Amino acid sequence: METESLVVYINGKFVPPEDATISIFDLGFLRGDTVYDTTSAWHGWIFKLEAHVARLYDSLRAVKMAIPLSPEELQHAIIDTTRRCGLRDAYIKCLVTRGLPPPGERDLRKCIPTVIIFVVPYVWILPPEKIAHGARVNIASVRSIPPQCLDPRIKSVNRLHFTLATLETYAAGMDETILLDLDGHVTEGPGFNVFMVKHNTLYTSPEGILRGITRDTVLELADENDMATHVTPMTVYDLFAADEVFLSSTAGGLMPVVEVEGRSIGDGRPGPVTKRLTELYWSMREDGRYGTPVFHPA
């Protein structure tokens, strides 16, 4: 299928990107009062769409937002937007802002939410050539926001600490950055979860992190292939001493790390466990497992 002009869904209407606007009085703009979820299409299949939409509704309930769409209706809107954009390999984002209060009002309960869906060509956190050879990462000086302040399982746009950590990455000449919590435990990075491998056992952090669907998929694949896993706190020392480290995200899948803070990980090349899980992940994507068809008949 030829790629059509991109469109954006806003509150039930499809408009060109240049006409996709919200009011400056929308609390999503004024306060960053927005939750969202990101999924992707690969070879015409949207991956784990139901799980992504369910996670968005969990965030909506957590922040006391309600939209006039059922989860099934929102799924159809996401499929329709993707189809209209004509993209088989796509990065798909759905955002819900708190919206507009009536003029002169400050009562958040009276706001009318804004629902936005946009679709663009598939986005990679790291370019494929960097994924092939492995990334160099630093440990950010800025810490993750404690769950007691803002639970990271709420997928919101309140991510200024990610921006500050990314700016550190640029300044350090690194590819990506990993954040720690206030106790020095590994949490996550700007848009990804973190895994390490030691003695053929897979480790990942248990809390203070986004409930990553790609992370869940990695754990599922490990279980299916009899790989030992531990969901347990990790420190920077654990990363330094790891045989392998990799990142997981909707935007890029599994991304091997070959250096952390100047320390070579393993032999300085993507390791066998990372490679095997990467193969399994992309085979799943290409086969349409957990996929919702965009252009194929259901």
N, C-alpha and C positions, 0 to 999 in steps of 0.2 A: 504494500500500500504506500502511495506517495504521501509525504508529510504535508499536512494542511497547515494553514496559519494557526498559530497557537491561540487558544482562548482561555479565559479565566472565569470560573464560576463564582459569582457573588450573590448570595441570598436568592438562589433559584434562577438567576439570569447568567447568560454567557456573553462575555464582552471581550474585545481585543485587549491585550496586555496594557496598551497605552491608555485605555479607558477604565482600567481596573483601579479604582480609587476608593478610599474611605475618608470620612470626615476627620478634620483635625481634632474634633471633639470626641471622637471614638476613644474609649478608655484603653483600647488596645494600643493606640498611638500615645495617648497622654501618660499612661501608667505602665505600659507593657503588660496589660491585663489580658493575656491571650494564652490559650493552650493550643497545642497542635499535635499532629502526628505525621510521620513521613514513611511512605512505602515506595515501592518501585515496581516497574514492569521490566521483564527480560524476555525477549523473543515473543512478545505479545501476551505474556502471562503476568498478572499482578500477584506478587508473592504474599501469602498469608494476609490477605486483605481483611478477612473477618477478625483476625487477631489484632491487627493495627487499629481497626475501627473500635473494637472492644476496649483497647487501651485508651483511645481518645475519650470514650464515654466514661471510663474510670476517672480520667483527669477532669472531665466536665463535672462529674458528681462531687469530686473532691473540692472543687473551687465554687460550687453552687452556681453553675451555669446550666441553662436548659435551652435546647434548640428545637425548632418545630419539625424535626426530621427523626424518624426512627433509625436505628443502626442499619437496617436493610435499605432504607431510602437513601441514606448517606453513601452506602456502598454503591448503589446504582448511580448516584451523582458522580462518584469518583470514576467509575467505569466509563460513564458517558463523557466526562471531561477528557479522559485519556483518549477515548476513541475519536472525539472531535479534533484533538490535537494531532492525531495520526501517528503517534510515536509507539514503536514496538519496544524500544529500550528507553525507559523513562524514569525520571525522578518525580515523585508525586507527593505534594504536601497539602494537607487540609488544616486550616487554622480557624479557630473560633475566638473572636474578641468579645469582651464584655459588652461592647457596643455603646450606644448613645443613651444617656439619660434624657428625660424630657427637659426642654429649655428651663434653666434656672433651678433645676433639681440636682441634688447630690445623692439621692437614695439609689444605691446600686441595684436594689430589687426591681427598680422600674426600667432598667436598661433593656434595650432590645439587641440581642447578640447579632454579630455579623459573621456569616459563614463563608469562608473563602477556600477554593480549591484551585491550585495551579499545577501545571504539568510542563516540565521542560526535559530536554534530552538528559539521559542518565548522568548523574553526577558522581565523580570519584573523589573521595577525601584525599587520596594519594593517586597520582597518575599510574596507569598500568605498568609502565616501565620501572617506576619506583617500587611497586608491589613485587615485581619480579625479582628485584635485587635486595629488597629489604630497606626499611626506614631507619633513620637516626632520630632519636627522641630525647628531649630533656625533661626534667622534673620541674614543674612550675613552682615559683615561689608563692603565688597566690593559692589559697587553699579552697577546697570544695565548700559550698555552703552547707552547714550542718543540717541534717534532716529535721532537727528540732526547730529550725528557722524556716526552711522550705524543703519539703520532702522531694528528692529528685525523681521519685516515681511519678510525680505530677510533671508531665512534659509541657513545660511552659516556656515562654520566650524570655523569662528572667534569667539570662545566662551571661551577664556582663563579665562574670569571673572567667568564663570561657574565652571571651574576647581578649581580656587582659593576658590570659595564659598564652593565647595564640600570638599576641604581639611579642611576648617573651621568646616564643619559638622563632619568629622572624629575626629578632635581634641576636639570637644565639646561632643563627644559620642552620637550624635543625629542620627536620621535616614535620614533626608533630610534638605534642606535649602531653604529659600525664600529670593529673592532679592527685594530691593526697588530702586526707581529712585532717582534722585538727590534732589527731593522735599519731599522724605519720603513716597511716595505712593507705595503700593504693586504692583509689576510687575509680575514676574514669577519665576520659579526655573529651575535648570538644566534638561531641557527636559519635563517640565510640566507647565500647567496653574494652577491658584489658584482660588478657589471658597470659599465663606462663606455663611452661612444661618443664618438669624435673623428673628424671628417671622414668620417662614415658607416662607420667601422670599429669593430667591437666588440672590447673588451678585457676580460679577466678574469684573476685571479691563478692561477698555475700550481701552487702548493704551499703547505703550511702551512694547508690548508683541508680542510673536510669534502668528500668526493667527492659533491657534490650531484647527485641525479638530475634535479631541475628544472634545475640548471645544465647538465647534459649535454643535456637536452631543448632548452634555449635554443640551445646550440651546434649541435645537429642542425637545428633550424629555420632558423638563420642559413645553414647550409651548403645546405640545400634551396632557399633563396631567394636564393642568390648574394650573400650579405652577407659582406664580408671580416671575418675574426676573427683576433685575436692572443691567445694564452695567454702572458702575460708579466707580470713584476713591475710593480706600480703603486705610486706614492707618493701622499701626500695632495695634493701639488701637482698631480698628474695629475687627481685628482678635481676640484680647484678649477678647472682649465683645461678640463675636459670639456664637450662639448656636451650630453651627457645622462649620467645615472647612474641605475641601477636595481638593485633587489635581487631575488633569486629564491629561492623556497621552496615546499615542498609546501603550507605553510599560507598560501596567498594568491597563489601563482603569481608574476607579475612585478609589482613595486611600484616606481613611479617616485620618484626623489628630486629635489627642486627646490631644496634648500638644504643645504650642508655647512659646518658651523662658521660660520654667518652669511654664507657666500658663496653668492650665487644661481648655480644651475647653468643654463647656457644662458640662455634668456629667462625662467626662473623658472616654466616650465610643463612638464608631461610632453612629451617630444620625439617626433618622428615615428617614429624607429626603435623606441623603447620601445613606442609605441602599436601599431605593426605587429606586433612580436613578441608582444605581449599578445594581440592578435586571433588570431594563429596558434595560440598556446598554448591559449586557451580553446576555439577551434574544434576542436582536437585532442581536448580533454577531452570536449566535448559530443558529438562524433562517435563516441566510444568507441574511437578509435585507441589501441592498446596497452592497451585496457581488458579487464579480466576481469569478466564479468557477475556481479552479486550476485543479482538476481532473475530476469533473463532466462535462457532456456535457452541453454546453451553451444553 
